[in-house]
Amino acid sequence: MAAVGAGGSTAAPGPGAVSAGVLEPGTTSAAHRRLKYISLAVLVVQNASLILSIRYARTLPGDRFFATTAVVMAEVLKGLTCLLLLFAQKRGNVKHLVLFLHEAVLVQYVDTLKLAVPSLIYTLQNNLQYVAISNLPAATFQVTYQLKILTTALFSVLMLNRSLSRLQWASLLLLFTGVAIVQAQQAGGGGPRLLDQNPGVGLAAVVASCLSSGFAGVYFEKILKGSSGSVWLRNLQLGLFGTALGLVGLWWAEGTAVARRGFFFGYTPAVWGVVLNQAFGGLLVAVVVKYADNILKGFATSLSIVLSTVASVRLFGFHVDPLFALGAGLVIGAVYLYSLPRGAAKAIASPSASVSTSGPCIHQQPPGQPPPPQLSSHRGDLITEPLLPKLLTKVKGS
């Protein structure tokens, strides 16, 4: 499939995509444009809905569900989904699937054990998200959680020897400033606050979640670059470890209460919606992100912040004051600038270097050259975009 540029144009099709009809390129371009808009909608809805649904479920009157059980259920459902996808890849042949899993999980046990580290971190991160959203307004959490872009960038520089452009470093500084302003507004008592909320605990949880997200994402990418496993296999392995580690966390944190009241205590349709969103949302975005470039993902993040803020005002009585608007605006701008491809960043830094013919969203990548690998800014069990959904190849010399 031809790659879609940031401006909606498509790269030259491969040998198998050549067609004799003159209308084919236009048809392909229109199809890709539709896929981009669908990708944008899915990314915005998933980014905003998970946070809003967790916040809604945690603030409903009545019995409160155990967050640790929701994390375990999400891991179980994610693992089962990946197992079904692998089953479909094997054309419904149970024997082939069992042999494949035996080889990939048990025989190559060293690769499997390597995933225990990111799985532990992701499980911790998912639990921290519940703590953070329970103690911070949804809009404040959504803005502050963008610090994961900063942590991912820093870990990618330290662990993968990535280089960042000057514009990206400037955007990270802008991002940090925006988040600091929003947190200053929160510390000043902006908006109504529930009695059992603790903004200090919420901030500590979201910062820890961002640190864990950045490290785990980069560590995961480093593992995958020397591995031949498919996306669904790696997510299945993560799900297995995540379920086991989630059960350990459940026993340690809420084991007595869960044993007394039951695993599904407090579960309502809203809670099941959260569990399903957390289980399938990441996998869905992993597929959708294949059709989305970095600018589109940055735009989706910005829209999700706006959507979360508007929904928080209507659903939770959140008050948007000038300080919050300033901080959120800086974060949105930083996300957009960070997501720009290097060619576009250079064009902004030196406008005379290139002439734009179709607006600021032109993809500046030279034809025939793949874009440089970028870390996904999405949390948790998402793999880096260039790996989706194809199989990975062994790195020479690994």
C-alpha positions as a LaTeX table, in Angstrom:
\begin{tabular}{lrrr}
\hline
Residue & $x$ (\AA) & $y$ (\AA) & $z$ (\AA) \\
\hline
Met1 & 0.00 & 0.00 & 0.00 \\
Ala2 & 1.31 & 3.43 & $-0.91$ \\
Ala3 & 2.40 & 5.57 & 1.98 \\
Val4 & 0.24 & 8.56 & 2.78 \\
Gly5 & 2.01 & 11.88 & 3.20 \\
Ala6 & 1.05 & 14.46 & 5.73 \\
Gly7 & $-0.68$ & 16.53 & 3.15 \\
Gly8 & $-2.85$ & 13.71 & 1.91 \\
Ser9 & $-0.70$ & 12.82 & $-1.10$ \\
Thr10 & 0.50 & 9.31 & $-1.77$ \\
Ala11 & 3.92 & 8.02 & $-2.65$ \\
Ala12 & 4.56 & 6.12 & $-5.84$ \\
Pro13 & 2.86 & 2.71 & $-5.71$ \\
Gly14 & 4.92 & $-0.46$ & $-5.60$ \\
Pro15 & 5.25 & $-2.97$ & $-8.44$ \\
Gly16 & 2.10 & $-4.78$ & $-7.45$ \\
Ala17 & 0.03 & $-1.61$ & $-7.43$ \\
Val18 & 0.57 & $-0.52$ & $-11.03$ \\
Ser19 & $-2.68$ & $-0.23$ & $-12.96$ \\
Ala20 & $-3.49$ & 0.50 & $-16.56$ \\
Gly21 & $-6.40$ & 2.79 & $-15.75$ \\
Val22 & $-5.87$ & 6.52 & $-15.47$ \\
Leu23 & $-8.38$ & 6.84 & $-12.66$ \\
Glu24 & $-6.56$ & 4.44 & $-10.34$ \\
Pro25 & $-4.15$ & 6.99 & $-8.73$ \\
Gly26 & $-7.02$ & 9.34 & $-7.94$ \\
Thr27 & $-9.09$ & 6.50 & $-6.55$ \\
Thr28 & $-6.17$ & 5.35 & $-4.38$ \\
Ser29 & $-5.58$ & 8.87 & $-3.16$ \\
Ala30 & $-9.25$ & 9.28 & $-2.23$ \\
Ala31 & $-9.24$ & 5.93 & $-0.39$ \\
His32 & $-6.13$ & 6.89 & 1.57 \\
Arg33 & $-7.62$ & 10.26 & 2.40 \\
Arg34 & $-10.71$ & 8.53 & 3.82 \\
Leu35 & $-8.48$ & 6.18 & 5.83 \\
Lys36 & $-6.60$ & 9.18 & 7.23 \\
Tyr37 & $-9.82$ & 10.83 & 8.38 \\
Ile38 & $-11.06$ & 7.55 & 9.87 \\
Ser39 & $-7.68$ & 7.20 & 11.63 \\
Leu40 & $-8.00$ & 10.72 & 13.00 \\
Ala41 & $-11.50$ & 10.04 & 14.36 \\
Val42 & $-10.47$ & 6.75 & 15.98 \\
Leu43 & $-7.37$ & 8.26 & 17.57 \\
Val44 & $-9.28$ & 11.24 & 18.97 \\
Val45 & $-12.15$ & 9.14 & 20.33 \\
Gln46 & $-9.86$ & 6.53 & 21.89 \\
Asn47 & $-7.51$ & 9.09 & 23.46 \\
Ala48 & $-10.34$ & 11.07 & 25.03 \\
Ser49 & $-12.87$ & 8.35 & 25.78 \\
Leu50 & $-10.59$ & 6.18 & 27.95 \\
Ile51 & $-9.76$ & 9.06 & 30.27 \\
Leu52 & $-13.33$ & 10.35 & 30.40 \\
Ser53 & $-14.79$ & 6.88 & 30.96 \\
Ile54 & $-12.36$ & 6.10 & 33.80 \\
Arg55 & $-13.10$ & 9.45 & 35.40 \\
Tyr56 & $-16.85$ & 8.88 & 35.05 \\
Ala57 & $-16.71$ & 5.34 & 36.44 \\
Arg58 & $-14.54$ & 6.42 & 39.40 \\
Thr59 & $-16.82$ & 9.32 & 40.37 \\
Leu60 & $-20.19$ & 7.53 & 40.15 \\
Pro61 & $-22.09$ & 7.31 & 43.43 \\
Gly62 & $-22.35$ & 3.89 & 45.03 \\
Asp63 & $-19.90$ & 1.03 & 45.37 \\
Arg64 & $-16.53$ & 1.69 & 43.76 \\
Phe65 & $-14.98$ & $-1.15$ & 41.76 \\
Phe66 & $-11.46$ & $-2.36$ & 42.44 \\
Ala67 & $-9.07$ & $-0.80$ & 39.92 \\
Thr68 & $-6.68$ & $-3.76$ & 40.16 \\
Thr69 & $-9.39$ & $-6.15$ & 38.92 \\
Ala70 & $-10.10$ & $-3.87$ & 35.95 \\
Val71 & $-6.41$ & $-3.94$ & 35.01 \\
Val72 & $-6.35$ & $-7.76$ & 35.18 \\
Met73 & $-9.53$ & $-8.08$ & 33.09 \\
Ala74 & $-8.13$ & $-5.73$ & 30.43 \\
Glu75 & $-4.97$ & $-7.85$ & 30.19 \\
Val76 & $-7.00$ & $-11.06$ & 29.91 \\
Leu77 & $-9.19$ & $-9.66$ & 27.13 \\
Lys78 & $-6.19$ & $-8.24$ & 25.29 \\
Gly79 & $-4.38$ & $-11.58$ & 25.44 \\
Leu80 & $-7.45$ & $-13.49$ & 24.23 \\
Thr81 & $-7.90$ & $-11.07$ & 21.35 \\
Cys82 & $-4.29$ & $-11.50$ & 20.23 \\
Leu83 & $-4.67$ & $-15.27$ & 20.53 \\
Leu84 & $-7.71$ & $-15.16$ & 18.22 \\
Leu85 & $-5.82$ & $-12.99$ & 15.72 \\
Leu86 & $-2.91$ & $-15.45$ & 15.70 \\
Phe87 & $-5.43$ & $-18.28$ & 15.25 \\
Ala88 & $-6.83$ & $-16.46$ & 12.23 \\
Gln89 & $-3.31$ & $-15.97$ & 10.85 \\
Lys90 & $-2.83$ & $-19.74$ & 11.04 \\
Arg91 & $-6.06$ & $-20.13$ & 9.03 \\
Gly92 & $-7.87$ & $-21.82$ & 11.92 \\
Asn93 & $-5.36$ & $-24.65$ & 12.24 \\
Val94 & $-5.12$ & $-25.45$ & 15.96 \\
Lys95 & $-2.09$ & $-27.71$ & 15.54 \\
His96 & $-0.09$ & $-25.05$ & 13.70 \\
Leu97 & $-1.04$ & $-22.46$ & 16.32 \\
Val98 & 0.02 & $-24.72$ & 19.23 \\
Leu99 & 3.35 & $-25.53$ & 17.55 \\
Phe100 & 3.92 & $-21.87$ & 16.77 \\
Leu101 & 3.21 & $-20.77$ & 20.36 \\
His102 & 5.35 & $-23.59$ & 21.78 \\
Glu103 & 8.28 & $-22.49$ & 19.64 \\
Ala104 & 7.81 & $-18.75$ & 20.20 \\
Val105 & 6.95 & $-18.77$ & 23.91 \\
Leu106 & 8.66 & $-21.83$ & 25.41 \\
Val107 & 11.56 & $-22.78$ & 23.13 \\
Gln108 & 12.61 & $-19.15$ & 22.66 \\
Tyr109 & 12.06 & $-18.50$ & 26.35 \\
Val110 & 14.83 & $-15.89$ & 26.53 \\
Asp111 & 12.87 & $-13.59$ & 24.20 \\
Thr112 & 9.73 & $-14.27$ & 26.22 \\
Leu113 & 11.42 & $-13.41$ & 29.53 \\
Lys114 & 12.69 & $-10.13$ & 28.10 \\
Leu115 & 9.08 & $-8.97$ & 27.92 \\
Ala116 & 8.61 & $-9.39$ & 31.67 \\
Val117 & 10.23 & $-5.98$ & 32.28 \\
Pro118 & 7.96 & $-3.86$ & 30.03 \\
Ser119 & 4.96 & $-5.93$ & 31.08 \\
Leu120 & 5.66 & $-5.17$ & 34.76 \\
Ile121 & 6.01 & $-1.48$ & 33.95 \\
Tyr122 & 2.84 & $-1.40$ & 31.84 \\
Thr123 & 0.86 & $-3.11$ & 34.59 \\
Leu124 & 2.15 & $-0.57$ & 37.10 \\
Gln125 & 1.36 & 2.22 & 34.65 \\
Asn126 & $-2.24$ & 1.06 & 34.14 \\
Asn127 & $-2.80$ & 1.01 & 37.90 \\
Leu128 & $-1.23$ & 4.46 & 38.25 \\
Gln129 & $-3.62$ & 5.83 & 35.65 \\
Tyr130 & $-6.59$ & 4.90 & 37.82 \\
Val131 & $-4.96$ & 6.61 & 40.80 \\
Ala132 & $-4.16$ & 9.74 & 38.79 \\
Ile133 & $-7.59$ & 10.08 & 37.14 \\
Ser134 & $-9.31$ & 9.48 & 40.47 \\
Asn135 & $-7.46$ & 12.46 & 41.94 \\
Leu136 & $-7.26$ & 14.89 & 39.00 \\
Pro137 & $-9.89$ & 16.38 & 36.69 \\
Ala138 & $-9.98$ & 14.57 & 33.34 \\
Ala139 & $-8.83$ & 17.65 & 31.40 \\
Thr140 & $-5.93$ & 18.27 & 33.79 \\
Phe141 & $-4.86$ & 14.64 & 33.54 \\
Gln142 & $-5.08$ & 14.69 & 29.74 \\
Val143 & $-2.82$ & 17.74 & 29.52 \\
Thr144 & $-0.33$ & 16.54 & 32.16 \\
Tyr145 & $-0.15$ & 13.06 & 30.63 \\
Gln146 & 1.43 & 14.56 & 27.52 \\
Leu147 & 4.66 & 14.59 & 29.54 \\
Lys148 & 5.02 & 11.03 & 28.22 \\
Ile149 & 6.23 & 12.67 & 24.96 \\
Leu150 & 9.06 & 14.29 & 26.93 \\
Thr151 & 10.01 & 11.11 & 28.79 \\
Thr152 & 9.84 & 8.98 & 25.63 \\
Ala153 & 12.05 & 11.46 & 23.77 \\
Leu154 & 14.62 & 11.56 & 26.57 \\
Phe155 & 14.78 & 7.77 & 26.91 \\
Ser156 & 15.04 & 7.37 & 23.11 \\
Val157 & 18.04 & 9.73 & 23.12 \\
Leu158 & 19.69 & 7.89 & 26.03 \\
Met159 & 18.87 & 4.28 & 25.07 \\
Leu160 & 18.57 & 4.33 & 21.27 \\
Asn161 & 21.02 & 7.16 & 20.49 \\
Arg162 & 18.30 & 9.08 & 18.69 \\
Ser163 & 18.89 & 12.71 & 17.78 \\
Leu164 & 16.28 & 15.43 & 18.13 \\
Ser165 & 16.07 & 18.58 & 16.06 \\
Arg166 & 16.29 & 22.01 & 17.66 \\
Leu167 & 12.58 & 22.50 & 17.05 \\
Gln168 & 11.81 & 19.25 & 18.88 \\
Trp169 & 13.93 & 20.29 & 21.87 \\
Ala170 & 12.16 & 23.65 & 21.88 \\
Ser171 & 8.76 & 21.93 & 21.69 \\
Leu172 & 9.68 & 19.71 & 24.67 \\
Leu173 & 10.55 & 22.81 & 26.68 \\
Leu174 & 7.24 & 24.35 & 25.60 \\
Leu175 & 5.45 & 21.15 & 26.63 \\
Phe176 & 7.02 & 21.18 & 30.09 \\
Thr177 & 6.12 & 24.85 & 30.54 \\
Gly178 & 2.50 & 24.24 & 29.56 \\
Val179 & 2.14 & 21.31 & 31.95 \\
Ala180 & 3.73 & 23.34 & 34.77 \\
Ile181 & 1.21 & 26.14 & 34.19 \\
Val182 & $-1.72$ & 23.70 & 34.27 \\
Gln183 & $-0.43$ & 22.16 & 37.49 \\
Ala184 & 0.00 & 25.62 & 39.01 \\
Gln185 & $-3.64$ & 26.29 & 38.16 \\
Gln186 & $-4.64$ & 22.99 & 39.75 \\
Ala187 & $-2.62$ & 23.71 & 42.89 \\
Gly188 & $-4.34$ & 27.08 & 43.10 \\
Gly189 & $-7.67$ & 25.32 & 43.52 \\
Gly190 & $-9.12$ & 25.92 & 40.07 \\
Gly191 & $-12.53$ & 24.31 & 39.60 \\
Pro192 & $-14.63$ & 22.15 & 41.93 \\
Arg193 & $-12.91$ & 19.30 & 43.74 \\
Leu194 & $-14.36$ & 16.14 & 45.24 \\
Leu195 & $-13.72$ & 15.58 & 48.95 \\
Asp196 & $-11.68$ & 12.42 & 48.46 \\
Gln197 & $-9.43$ & 13.91 & 45.76 \\
Asn198 & $-5.77$ & 14.54 & 46.45 \\
Pro199 & $-4.13$ & 16.55 & 43.62 \\
Gly200 & $-0.65$ & 15.86 & 45.02 \\
Val201 & $-1.21$ & 12.10 & 44.80 \\
Gly202 & $-2.71$ & 12.53 & 41.33 \\
Leu203 & 0.29 & 14.51 & 40.08 \\
Ala204 & 2.78 & 12.01 & 41.53 \\
Ala205 & 0.85 & 9.15 & 39.89 \\
Val206 & 0.70 & 10.79 & 36.47 \\
Val207 & 4.41 & 11.72 & 36.53 \\
Ala208 & 5.33 & 8.15 & 37.52 \\
Ser209 & 3.03 & 6.87 & 34.76 \\
Cys210 & 4.74 & 9.12 & 32.18 \\
Leu211 & 8.20 & 7.97 & 33.29 \\
Ser212 & 7.18 & 4.31 & 33.11 \\
Ser213 & 5.50 & 4.84 & 29.73 \\
Gly214 & 8.61 & 6.46 & 28.25 \\
Phe215 & 11.04 & 3.86 & 29.54 \\
Ala216 & 8.87 & 0.84 & 28.74 \\
Gly217 & 8.09 & 2.07 & 25.22 \\
Val218 & 11.76 & 2.61 & 24.34 \\
Tyr219 & 12.85 & $-0.62$ & 26.03 \\
Phe220 & 10.13 & $-2.48$ & 24.15 \\
Glu221 & 11.28 & $-1.01$ & 20.84 \\
Lys222 & 14.86 & $-2.01$ & 21.59 \\
Ile223 & 13.75 & $-5.59$ & 22.20 \\
Leu224 & 11.61 & $-5.71$ & 19.07 \\
Lys225 & 14.41 & $-4.52$ & 16.80 \\
Gly226 & 16.31 & $-7.74$ & 17.53 \\
Ser227 & 13.29 & $-10.01$ & 17.39 \\
Ser228 & 11.32 & $-11.81$ & 14.70 \\
Gly229 & 7.99 & $-12.02$ & 16.56 \\
Ser230 & 4.81 & $-10.49$ & 15.18 \\
Val231 & 2.93 & $-7.65$ & 16.83 \\
Trp232 & 0.12 & $-9.94$ & 18.01 \\
Leu233 & 2.56 & $-12.50$ & 19.43 \\
Arg234 & 4.38 & $-9.83$ & 21.43 \\
Asn235 & 1.10 & $-8.41$ & 22.72 \\
Leu236 & $-0.03$ & $-11.93$ & 23.68 \\
Gln237 & 3.20 & $-12.42$ & 25.63 \\
Leu238 & 2.69 & $-9.04$ & 27.29 \\
Gly239 & $-0.87$ & $-10.07$ & 28.13 \\
Leu240 & 0.32 & $-13.29$ & 29.79 \\
Phe241 & 2.87 & $-11.49$ & 31.93 \\
Gly242 & 0.46 & $-8.61$ & 32.53 \\
Thr243 & $-2.26$ & $-10.93$ & 33.80 \\
Ala244 & 0.13 & $-12.74$ & 36.15 \\
Leu245 & 1.69 & $-9.52$ & 37.45 \\
Gly246 & $-1.73$ & $-7.87$ & 37.71 \\
Leu247 & $-2.96$ & $-10.73$ & 39.90 \\
Val248 & 0.10 & $-10.31$ & 42.13 \\
Gly249 & $-0.63$ & $-6.58$ & 42.42 \\
Leu250 & $-4.28$ & $-7.31$ & 43.14 \\
Trp251 & $-3.37$ & $-9.75$ & 45.92 \\
Trp252 & $-0.86$ & $-7.31$ & 47.43 \\
Ala253 & $-2.98$ & $-4.14$ & 47.27 \\
Glu254 & $-6.60$ & $-5.28$ & 47.55 \\
Gly255 & $-6.48$ & $-9.04$ & 48.05 \\
Thr256 & $-8.45$ & $-9.14$ & 51.31 \\
Ala257 & $-11.17$ & $-6.79$ & 50.05 \\
Val258 & $-11.52$ & $-8.65$ & 46.72 \\
Ala259 & $-11.73$ & $-12.02$ & 48.52 \\
Arg260 & $-14.47$ & $-10.64$ & 50.78 \\
Arg261 & $-16.55$ & $-8.76$ & 48.18 \\
Gly262 & $-15.77$ & $-10.61$ & 44.97 \\
Phe263 & $-13.68$ & $-9.97$ & 41.86 \\
Phe264 & $-16.47$ & $-8.17$ & 40.00 \\
Phe265 & $-17.67$ & $-6.10$ & 42.95 \\
Gly266 & $-18.94$ & $-2.69$ & 41.81 \\
Tyr267 & $-18.89$ & $-3.58$ & 38.10 \\
Thr268 & $-21.49$ & $-1.63$ & 36.13 \\
Pro269 & $-21.93$ & $-1.13$ & 32.37 \\
Ala270 & $-19.71$ & 1.96 & 32.71 \\
Val271 & $-16.95$ & $-0.10$ & 34.32 \\
Trp272 & $-17.18$ & $-2.76$ & 31.61 \\
Gly273 & $-16.91$ & 0.05 & 29.06 \\
Val274 & $-13.63$ & 1.15 & 30.69 \\
Val275 & $-12.27$ & $-2.42$ & 30.68 \\
Leu276 & $-13.18$ & $-2.97$ & 27.02 \\
Asn277 & $-11.73$ & 0.39 & 26.03 \\
Gln278 & $-8.47$ & $-0.33$ & 27.83 \\
Ala279 & $-8.24$ & $-3.84$ & 26.37 \\
Phe280 & $-9.15$ & $-3.16$ & 22.74 \\
Gly281 & $-8.35$ & 0.53 & 22.42 \\
Gly282 & $-4.59$ & 0.07 & 22.29 \\
Leu283 & $-4.83$ & $-2.80$ & 19.81 \\
Leu284 & $-7.23$ & $-0.83$ & 17.61 \\
Val285 & $-4.96$ & 2.21 & 17.57 \\
Ala286 & $-2.00$ & $-0.07$ & 16.79 \\
Val287 & $-3.75$ & $-0.97$ & 13.53 \\
Val288 & $-5.16$ & 2.50 & 12.81 \\
Val289 & $-1.83$ & 4.25 & 13.37 \\
Lys290 & $-0.55$ & 2.45 & 10.26 \\
Tyr291 & $-2.53$ & 4.93 & 8.18 \\
Ala292 & $-1.67$ & 7.99 & 10.27 \\
Asp293 & 1.45 & 10.10 & 9.95 \\
Asn294 & 3.05 & 11.99 & 12.84 \\
Ile295 & 1.24 & 15.25 & 12.11 \\
Leu296 & $-2.11$ & 13.47 & 12.12 \\
Lys297 & $-1.30$ & 11.83 & 15.46 \\
Gly298 & $-0.26$ & 15.16 & 16.92 \\
Phe299 & $-3.46$ & 16.72 & 15.63 \\
Ala300 & $-5.47$ & 13.86 & 17.14 \\
Thr301 & $-3.79$ & 14.40 & 20.53 \\
Ser302 & $-4.61$ & 18.11 & 20.38 \\
Leu303 & $-8.24$ & 17.42 & 19.47 \\
Ser304 & $-8.55$ & 14.86 & 22.27 \\
Ile305 & $-7.34$ & 17.48 & 24.80 \\
Val306 & $-9.98$ & 19.91 & 23.55 \\
Leu307 & $-12.65$ & 17.18 & 23.58 \\
Ser308 & $-11.72$ & 16.09 & 27.12 \\
Thr309 & $-11.87$ & 19.68 & 28.32 \\
Val310 & $-15.28$ & 20.34 & 26.75 \\
Ala311 & $-16.66$ & 17.04 & 28.09 \\
Ser312 & $-15.22$ & 17.77 & 31.56 \\
Val313 & $-17.00$ & 21.11 & 31.63 \\
Arg314 & $-20.34$ & 19.51 & 30.76 \\
Leu315 & $-20.03$ & 16.25 & 32.70 \\
Phe316 & $-17.96$ & 17.14 & 35.76 \\
Gly317 & $-18.42$ & 20.89 & 36.17 \\
Phe318 & $-14.78$ & 21.62 & 35.31 \\
His319 & $-13.94$ & 25.34 & 35.17 \\
Val320 & $-11.64$ & 26.58 & 32.40 \\
Asp321 & $-9.80$ & 29.69 & 33.58 \\
Pro322 & $-7.21$ & 31.73 & 31.62 \\
Leu323 & $-4.29$ & 29.94 & 33.31 \\
Phe324 & $-5.54$ & 26.50 & 32.29 \\
Ala325 & $-6.30$ & 27.74 & 28.75 \\
Leu326 & $-2.75$ & 29.14 & 28.45 \\
Gly327 & $-1.10$ & 25.93 & 29.69 \\
Ala328 & $-3.29$ & 23.67 & 27.53 \\
Gly329 & $-2.63$ & 25.89 & 24.51 \\
Leu330 & 1.15 & 25.61 & 25.02 \\
Val331 & 0.87 & 21.81 & 25.31 \\
Ile332 & $-1.24$ & 21.56 & 22.14 \\
Gly333 & 1.25 & 23.72 & 20.25 \\
Ala334 & 4.18 & 21.69 & 21.57 \\
Val335 & 2.58 & 18.39 & 20.52 \\
Tyr336 & 2.01 & 19.74 & 17.01 \\
Leu337 & 5.56 & 21.10 & 16.66 \\
Tyr338 & 7.13 & 17.90 & 18.00 \\
Ser339 & 5.18 & 15.79 & 15.51 \\
Leu340 & 6.39 & 17.75 & 12.47 \\
Pro341 & 8.73 & 15.79 & 10.17 \\
Arg342 & 12.30 & 17.06 & 10.04 \\
Gly343 & 11.87 & 18.54 & 6.56 \\
Ala344 & 8.93 & 20.63 & 7.67 \\
Ala345 & 10.77 & 21.65 & 10.85 \\
Lys346 & 13.68 & 22.94 & 8.77 \\
Ala347 & 11.25 & 24.79 & 6.53 \\
Ile348 & 9.78 & 26.54 & 9.58 \\
Ala349 & 13.25 & 27.39 & 10.88 \\
Ser350 & 14.30 & 28.67 & 7.44 \\
Pro351 & 11.25 & 29.65 & 5.35 \\
Ser352 & 13.36 & 30.47 & 2.29 \\
Ala353 & 14.73 & 26.92 & 2.17 \\
Ser354 & 11.58 & 25.43 & 0.64 \\
Val355 & 8.37 & 26.70 & $-0.89$ \\
Ser356 & 5.14 & 25.10 & 0.25 \\
Thr357 & 2.42 & 24.54 & $-2.33$ \\
Ser358 & $-0.28$ & 22.89 & $-0.26$ \\
Gly359 & $-0.09$ & 24.31 & 3.24 \\
Pro360 & 2.00 & 23.46 & 6.28 \\
Cys361 & 1.15 & 19.75 & 6.27 \\
Ile362 & 3.30 & 18.71 & 3.31 \\
His363 & 5.43 & 15.66 & 4.03 \\
Gln364 & 8.99 & 16.65 & 3.13 \\
Gln365 & 10.37 & 13.10 & 2.96 \\
Pro366 & 12.26 & 12.57 & $-0.35$ \\
Pro367 & 10.49 & 10.13 & $-2.70$ \\
Gly368 & 11.52 & 6.54 & $-2.42$ \\
Gln369 & 13.01 & 6.93 & 1.07 \\
Pro370 & 11.19 & 5.63 & 4.15 \\
Pro371 & 10.61 & 8.11 & 6.97 \\
Pro372 & 12.89 & 7.80 & 10.00 \\
Pro373 & 11.48 & 5.54 & 12.75 \\
Gln374 & 9.41 & 7.37 & 15.32 \\
Leu375 & 8.29 & 6.21 & 18.69 \\
Ser376 & 4.58 & 6.04 & 19.17 \\
Ser377 & 3.37 & 8.59 & 21.67 \\
His378 & 0.55 & 6.35 & 22.67 \\
Arg379 & 0.78 & 4.63 & 25.97 \\
Gly380 & 1.37 & 1.06 & 26.98 \\
Asp381 & 1.07 & $-1.91$ & 24.75 \\
Leu382 & 1.32 & $-0.10$ & 21.45 \\
Ile383 & 4.28 & $-1.02$ & 19.30 \\
Thr384 & 6.24 & 1.51 & 17.30 \\
Glu385 & 4.48 & 2.38 & 14.07 \\
Pro386 & 6.98 & 1.05 & 11.51 \\
Leu387 & 6.47 & $-2.44$ & 12.94 \\
Leu388 & 2.72 & $-2.56$ & 12.33 \\
Pro389 & 1.31 & $-4.89$ & 11.29 \\
Lys390 & 4.07 & $-6.71$ & 9.43 \\
Leu391 & 6.47 & $-9.25$ & 10.87 \\
Leu392 & 9.77 & $-7.98$ & 12.13 \\
Thr393 & 12.99 & $-9.15$ & 10.55 \\
Lys394 & 16.15 & $-10.11$ & 12.40 \\
Val395 & 18.67 & $-7.32$ & 12.71 \\
Lys396 & 21.91 & $-8.38$ & 11.04 \\
Gly397 & 24.49 & $-9.40$ & 13.58 \\
Ser398 & 21.99 & $-9.73$ & 16.47 \\
\hline
\end{tabular}
